């Protein structure tokens, strides 16, 4: 969009840094709707709900590992693009692909937009560095 590469990690991986690098990005932003240390914040209603949280928590831990490894690599290779991780204040509900609705998409976009607004000074600082 407007000469900028925008990639969505989504189901394939929350932080597709490799795709950003392949496209020659000079700054990488990663938006997370859940913090790495997120715990299950309620008792699951049934075993299906319990099982659906497992992959999400696993993906968050994998994302944390990827981001940490990238920062370690940047220490050794300073010409790699800077990385800014933004975590939304509001969590989205766990995604159930079978029941994903337009309203779910709109809510995710609203939270993402608010996350940008909440971190605008930090974003501008990275872009101007």
C-alpha positions as semicolon CSV with decimal commas, in nm:
position;residue;x (nm);y (nm);z (nm)
1;X;0,000;0,000;0,000
2;X;0,152;0,331;-0,101
3;X;0,486;0,164;-0,172
4;X;0,490;-0,012;0,166
5;X;0,487;-0,389;0,209
6;X;0,228;-0,497;0,463
7;X;0,228;-0,860;0,569
8;X;-0,008;-1,037;0,803
9;X;0,124;-1,321;1,010
10;X;-0,212;-1,455;1,116
11;X;-0,240;-1,831;1,124
12;X;0,092;-1,899;0,952
13;X;0,296;-1,719;1,215
14;X;0,245;-1,408;1,422
15;X;0,580;-1,251;1,327
16;X;0,675;-1,323;0,964
17;X;1,002;-1,129;0,987
18;X;1,156;-1,338;0,710
19;X;0,893;-1,209;0,465
20;X;0,965;-0,849;0,562
21;X;1,336;-0,907;0,502
22;X;1,269;-1,074;0,166
23;X;1,069;-0,769;0,058
24;X;1,350;-0,532;0,156
25;X;1,168;-0,359;0,440
26;X;1,374;-0,097;0,620
27;X;1,158;-0,103;0,936
28;X;0,963;-0,394;1,082
29;X;0,659;-0,354;1,307
30;X;0,501;-0,651;1,479
31;X;0,156;-0,605;1,628
32;X;0,052;-0,857;1,891
33;X;-0,295;-0,884;2,037
34;X;-0,167;-1,093;2,326
35;X;0,141;-1,062;2,539
36;X;0,396;-1,344;2,541
37;X;0,337;-1,416;2,906
38;X;-0,039;-1,433;2,869
39;X;-0,204;-1,690;3,087
40;X;-0,540;-1,845;3,031
41;X;-0,754;-1,587;3,208
42;X;-1,051;-1,806;3,284
43;X;-1,133;-2,169;3,340
44;X;-1,227;-2,331;3,010
45;X;-1,594;-2,418;2,979
46;X;-1,514;-2,751;2,815
47;X;-1,227;-2,958;2,678
48;X;-1,265;-2,815;2,326
49;X;-1,210;-2,460;2,452
50;X;-0,914;-2,583;2,653
51;X;-0,758;-2,748;2,348
52;X;-0,805;-2,443;2,125
53;X;-0,594;-2,226;2,360
54;X;-0,295;-2,460;2,333
55;X;-0,197;-2,370;1,976
56;X;-0,240;-1,997;2,045
57;X;-0,017;-2,007;2,352
58;X;0,237;-2,219;2,161
59;X;0,236;-1,967;1,875
60;X;0,293;-1,681;2,119
61;X;0,594;-1,861;2,267
62;X;0,729;-1,930;1,918
63;X;0,679;-1,564;1,827
64;X;0,868;-1,457;2,139
65;X;1,155;-1,687;2,038
66;X;1,161;-1,551;1,681
67;X;1,164;-1,189;1,800
68;X;1,438;-1,257;2,057
69;X;1,651;-1,435;1,796
70;X;1,606;-1,146;1,553
71;X;1,720;-0,895;1,816
72;X;2,024;-1,113;1,890
73;X;2,101;-1,126;1,517
74;X;2,065;-0,745;1,496
75;X;2,333;-0,713;1,766
76;X;2,572;-0,902;1,537
77;X;2,442;-0,746;1,213
78;X;2,351;-0,382;1,286
79;X;2,243;-0,309;0,928
80;X;1,931;-0,524;0,969
81;X;1,608;-0,323;0,991
82;X;1,491;-0,210;1,335
83;X;1,207;-0,402;1,491
84;X;0,929;-0,250;1,697
85;X;0,688;-0,481;1,879
86;X;0,354;-0,328;1,972
87;X;0,120;-0,514;2,206
88;X;-0,242;-0,406;2,219
89;X;-0,389;-0,309;2,552
90;X;-0,709;-0,493;2,465
91;X;-0,697;-0,861;2,381
92;X;-0,896;-1,013;2,102
93;X;-1,089;-1,325;2,177
94;X;-0,922;-1,647;2,066
95;X;-0,993;-1,698;1,697
96;X;-1,225;-1,982;1,611
97;X;-1,194;-2,008;1,232
98;X;-1,521;-2,201;1,207
99;X;-1,709;-1,914;1,374
100;X;-1,503;-1,614;1,261
101;X;-1,734;-1,328;1,164
102;X;-1,711;-0,990;0,997
103;X;-1,762;-0,837;1,341
104;X;-1,455;-1,028;1,468
105;X;-1,252;-0,886;1,179
106;X;-1,379;-0,533;1,242
107;X;-1,302;-0,561;1,616
108;X;-0,948;-0,678;1,538
109;X;-0,900;-0,382;1,303
110;X;-1,035;-0,144;1,568
111;X;-0,794;-0,281;1,830
112;X;-0,505;-0,263;1,583
113;X;-0,586;0,098;1,499
114;X;-0,604;0,187;1,868
115;X;-0,268;0,017;1,924
116;X;-0,114;0,238;1,656
117;X;-0,268;0,548;1,815
118;X;-0,144;0,442;2,160
119;X;0,212;0,399;2,028
120;X;0,230;0,675;1,769
121;X;0,522;0,858;1,933
122;X;0,722;0,537;1,952
123;X;0,641;0,455;1,589
124;X;0,746;0,801;1,472
125;X;1,072;0,774;1,670
126;X;1,161;0,445;1,498
127;X;1,071;0,580;1,154
128;X;1,280;0,893;1,211
129;X;1,588;0,708;1,341
